[in-house]
Amino acid sequence: MLTIIEHEDYYKHKMPQILENPKRLRVIMKALTDHKILEKSSVQKVSPESAKEEVLKTLHTEQLVDTVKHGSLVGETALTSDTITNEFTFKAALRAVGGAILAADRAIEKRDSINFVLTRPPGHHATRANAMGFCFFNNIALAANHLIDKRKAKKIAIIDIDNHYGNGTADLFYERSDILTISLHADPRISFPFQGRISEIGEGEGEGYNICVPLPPKTGDRDYLQVFERIVPPIVEDFKPEIIFVSAGYDGLDEDPYGYLGLSPYGFQAITEKIMLLAKEVCASKIALTLEGGYKFEELGEAFVNSILPFIPDYQFDDKKLFAKLNSSGNKNQMKENIAELKRTLKPYWKLD
């Protein structure tokens, strides 16, 4: 069963002159309607409750919670140049965290349960003490931590496929070994948040559990999948999580105004195919996804629909047919160098060929 989690509060948070706006969700919902996805018996849509403020403080500082709350009471308040509250932001953020927790609870409690929450505001850049990069609170991190705190899971893998490094998620779990974080993202030398180098592997108990996979500009579908297959499945299989979380960003689309990776809508289908097959093997297809970036509105809906197709029970896996649709615009020499460096860095911690 695929569950789409959505709420009207997600549309109310707005930032002036910023492409992270309610149109993103309208484009996605229109695509779901146009493709009759929600009419399938194996797909349902549900609404979440809001998270309590106390939940935010399990990972975030009280000062950050109070700052976002006060900013919403005031109205338009710029916490950074691109992370701005309006009167509905705090309410929407609580509902976004609530949606992520609902997705986590539903996924962990039932085999073959895939739950995708259309979180707005997004969350993977929010650190313990700071809002940034359109993100106020870290939805996916709070949901993962919720499962650990409630003893519903002991080991969780988070795979971040947004164009940008999930620096907030890494910050929150950088010294922990119960939550494995893997982020595939554009080269941090040119891409916000200018972190996420291969050498950033975690510290203390978390050493080796923060995996950074930087990718060159215009990587393209086929080279992205090559590095994904060489690095992600072996590590996740070795880690043996009880559930896989996905920070699902679509700003890797070719010519996304904030992205560099050069992916096609079919590329996202191929990526989620790999995640689905991996989840079948390691955690009984228990997957929770949160929406992160994605700002190329003319292709966002198509990319989203393509990405959820592998999660629908009657989907037919046909690697040859899908592979023929993928683009190939990458820098192969740079990709080979990155894979070699990744293996050298991570072999002390994981079983990599």
C-alpha positions in Angstrom: 0.0 0.0 0.0 1.2 3.5 -0.9 -0.1 6.3 1.3 0.2 10.0 0.3 0.1 12.2 3.4 -1.0 15.8 2.8 -2.8 18.7 4.6 -4.1 22.1 3.7 -1.7 23.7 6.2 1.2 22.7 3.9 -0.1 25.3 1.4 -0.3 28.2 3.8 3.4 28.8 4.5 4.8 31.2 1.9 8.0 33.2 1.5 8.3 36.3 -0.7 10.1 35.8 -4.1 11.2 32.2 -3.2 10.4 29.2 -5.4 9.8 27.0 -2.4 6.1 27.9 -2.4 2.7 26.2 -2.4 2.8 25.9 -6.2 5.1 22.9 -5.7 2.3 20.9 -4.0 -0.4 22.0 -6.5 1.8 20.8 -9.4 2.3 17.4 -7.6 -1.4 17.0 -6.7 -2.4 17.9 -10.3 -0.1 15.2 -11.7 -1.5 12.6 -9.3 -5.0 13.5 -10.4 -4.1 13.6 -14.1 -2.5 10.2 -13.9 -5.4 8.8 -11.8 -2.9 7.6 -9.2 -5.2 8.3 -6.3 -7.9 6.2 -7.9 -5.9 3.1 -7.6 -7.1 0.7 -4.9 -3.5 0.3 -3.6 -3.1 4.1 -3.1 -4.7 6.2 -0.4 -4.4 9.8 0.8 -4.6 10.7 4.5 -4.2 13.8 6.7 -1.8 14.0 9.6 -2.2 15.5 13.1 0.2 18.3 14.2 3.2 17.4 16.2 3.5 18.8 19.7 6.1 21.5 20.5 7.8 19.1 22.9 8.6 16.8 19.9 10.6 19.5 18.2 12.8 19.9 21.3 13.9 16.2 21.2 16.4 17.3 18.6 16.2 21.1 18.2 17.1 23.8 20.8 14.4 25.6 22.7 15.7 28.8 21.2 15.2 27.7 17.6 11.6 26.5 18.4 10.9 29.9 20.1 12.4 31.8 17.3 10.3 30.2 14.6 7.2 30.5 16.8 7.8 34.1 17.5 8.5 34.8 13.8 5.2 33.4 12.9 3.4 35.5 15.5 5.0 38.6 14.1 4.3 37.7 10.5 7.0 38.0 7.9 10.4 37.4 9.7 13.6 36.5 7.9 15.6 34.0 9.9 18.0 33.9 7.0 17.8 35.5 3.5 16.0 32.4 2.2 14.2 31.1 5.3 11.3 33.5 6.1 8.3 33.0 8.2 4.7 34.2 7.6 1.8 33.9 10.0 1.2 30.3 9.1 4.8 29.0 9.2 4.9 27.5 12.7 1.5 25.8 12.3 2.6 24.4 8.9 5.9 23.2 10.4 4.2 21.4 13.3 1.9 19.7 10.7 4.9 18.8 8.6 6.6 17.1 11.5 3.4 15.4 12.4 3.1 14.1 8.8 6.6 12.7 8.9 5.9 11.0 12.2 2.7 9.5 10.8 4.6 8.2 7.8 7.2 6.7 10.1 4.6 5.0 12.3 2.6 3.6 9.5 5.7 2.3 7.7 7.2 0.6 10.7 4.0 -1.1 11.8 3.2 -3.0 8.6 5.1 -4.9 6.0 5.0 -3.5 2.4 4.0 -0.1 3.7 5.3 2.9 1.8 4.3 6.4 3.1 5.1 9.6 1.3 4.4 12.9 3.2 4.3 16.1 1.1 6.1 18.1 3.7 6.1 21.9 3.5 8.2 23.5 4.8 10.9 21.0 3.9 13.4 20.0 6.6 16.7 18.4 5.8 18.8 21.6 6.1 17.5 22.4 9.6 20.3 21.8 12.2 19.9 21.5 15.9 20.1 25.2 16.5 19.5 26.8 13.1 16.8 27.2 10.4 18.2 27.6 6.9 17.8 26.6 3.2 14.0 27.0 3.3 13.9 24.6 6.3 12.7 25.3 9.9 12.6 22.0 11.6 14.1 18.7 10.4 11.0 16.6 9.6 12.7 13.4 8.6 15.2 13.5 11.5 12.5 14.1 14.1 10.4 11.2 12.6 13.4 8.8 12.7 14.3 9.9 16.2 10.7 9.3 17.2 10.9 5.7 16.2 14.1 5.2 18.2 12.7 7.0 21.3 9.5 5.0 21.2 11.5 1.8 20.8 9.7 1.0 17.5 13.1 0.7 15.8 16.7 0.2 16.7 18.4 0.9 13.4 17.2 3.3 10.7 18.8 4.3 7.3 18.1 7.7 5.8 18.9 8.1 2.1 18.8 11.7 0.9 18.4 12.1 -2.9 18.0 15.9 -2.9 20.3 17.9 -5.1 21.7 19.5 -1.9 23.5 17.8 1.0 21.2 17.1 4.0 23.5 18.9 6.3 20.8 19.3 9.0 20.1 15.6 9.2 23.9 14.9 9.3 24.3 17.5 12.1 21.7 15.9 14.2 23.0 12.3 13.9 26.7 12.9 13.3 27.8 11.2 16.5 25.2 8.4 16.4 25.5 4.8 15.0 21.8 3.9 15.3 20.8 6.1 12.3 22.8 5.8 9.1 22.7 8.8 6.9 23.6 8.7 3.2 23.4 11.8 1.0 23.9 11.9 -2.7 24.3 15.6 -3.7 25.9 18.1 -6.0 29.5 19.0 -5.5 29.7 21.0 -2.3 32.3 23.4 -3.9 29.5 24.8 -6.0 26.3 23.9 -4.2 24.6 25.0 -1.0 25.2 24.3 1.9 28.9 24.0 0.8 29.3 20.9 3.0 29.1 17.2 2.3 32.6 16.2 1.3 33.6 12.5 1.2 35.7 13.0 4.3 32.7 14.0 6.4 32.0 10.5 7.8 30.8 11.2 11.3 32.5 11.4 14.7 32.7 9.4 17.9 30.2 6.6 17.9 28.9 7.9 14.6 32.3 7.6 12.7 31.6 5.9 9.4 27.8 6.3 9.7 27.5 9.6 7.7 28.0 8.8 4.0 28.6 11.8 1.6 28.4 11.1 -2.1 29.2 14.3 -4.0 28.4 14.4 -7.7 29.8 16.6 -10.5 27.5 19.0 -12.4 25.4 17.4 -15.1 25.9 14.0 -13.6 22.9 12.6 -15.5 20.8 9.5 -14.8 23.1 6.7 -15.7 26.1 7.9 -13.9 24.0 8.8 -10.8 22.7 5.2 -10.8 26.2 3.8 -11.2 27.5 5.5 -8.1 24.2 4.7 -6.2 24.5 1.0 -7.0 28.2 0.8 -6.1 27.9 2.5 -2.7 24.4 2.6 -1.3 23.1 -1.0 -1.4 26.2 -2.6 0.0 26.3 -0.2 3.0 22.6 -0.5 3.7 22.7 -4.3 3.4 25.6 -4.4 5.8 23.9 -2.0 8.3 20.6 -3.9 8.2 18.0 -1.2 9.1 14.5 -2.0 10.1 13.1 0.8 7.9 14.4 3.1 5.2 13.7 6.8 5.2 14.1 8.9 2.1 14.6 12.7 1.8 13.0 13.0 -1.6 14.2 16.1 -3.3 13.5 16.7 -7.0 15.9 19.7 -7.5 18.3 17.3 -9.3 16.1 17.7 -12.4 18.0 19.0 -15.4 17.9 22.8 -15.4 16.2 23.1 -12.0 16.9 26.7 -11.0 18.5 25.6 -7.7 20.1 22.3 -8.9 23.0 21.0 -10.9 22.7 17.2 -11.4 21.0 17.0 -14.8 18.5 14.2 -14.0 15.5 13.4 -16.1 12.0 12.5 -14.7 12.8 8.9 -15.6 16.0 9.1 -13.5 13.9 9.5 -10.4 11.9 6.4 -11.4 15.1 4.5 -11.7 16.4 5.8 -8.3 13.2 4.8 -6.5 13.3 1.4 -8.2 16.7 0.8 -6.6 15.4 2.0 -3.2 12.3 -0.2 -3.5 14.4 -3.3 -4.3 16.8 -2.5 -1.5 13.9 -2.1 1.0 12.4 -5.4 -0.1 15.7 -7.1 0.7 16.6 -5.5 4.0 13.4 -4.2 5.8 10.3 -5.9 4.4 9.6 -2.9 2.1 9.1 -0.4 5.0 9.7 3.0 3.6 8.9 6.5 4.8 9.5 9.5 2.4 9.5 13.2 3.0 9.4 15.9 0.3 12.4 18.1 0.2 13.3 20.3 -2.8 12.2 20.5 -6.4 11.5 23.8 -8.3 11.4 23.0 -12.0 7.6 23.2 -12.1 7.1 22.1 -15.7 8.7 18.7 -14.9 8.2 18.3 -11.1 4.8 16.6 -11.4 6.0 14.1 -14.0 9.1 13.4 -11.9 7.1 12.9 -8.8 4.6 10.5 -10.4 7.5 8.5 -12.0 9.2 8.3 -8.7 6.2 6.7 -6.9 5.4 4.2 -9.6 7.8 1.5 -8.2 5.9 1.8 -4.9 2.6 0.7 -6.5 2.0 -3.1 -6.3 1.1 -3.6 -10.0 4.2 -1.9 -11.2 6.2 -3.9 -13.7 10.0 -3.8 -13.2 11.6 -3.6 -16.7 15.2 -2.5 -16.4 16.0 -2.6 -20.1 13.0 -0.5 -21.1 13.6 2.1 -18.3 17.3 2.2 -18.9 16.7 3.1 -22.6 14.9 6.3 -21.4 17.7 7.5 -19.1 20.0 10.3 -20.1 23.8 10.1 -20.0 25.4 13.5 -19.6 27.9 13.0 -16.9 31.6 13.5 -16.3 32.7 9.9 -16.3 36.3 10.6 -15.2 35.2 12.6 -12.2 32.7 9.9 -11.3 35.4 7.2 -11.4 37.6 9.3 -9.1 34.7 9.9 -6.7 33.8 6.2 -6.5 37.5 5.3 -5.9 37.8 7.9 -3.1 34.5 6.8 -1.6 35.7 3.2 -1.4 39.1 4.1 0.1 37.4 6.2 2.7 34.5 3.9 3.6 36.1 0.4 3.4 37.3 0.5 7.0 33.7 0.7 8.0 31.6 -1.2 5.4 31.8 -4.1 3.0 32.6 -2.6 -0.3 34.1 -4.4 -3.3 
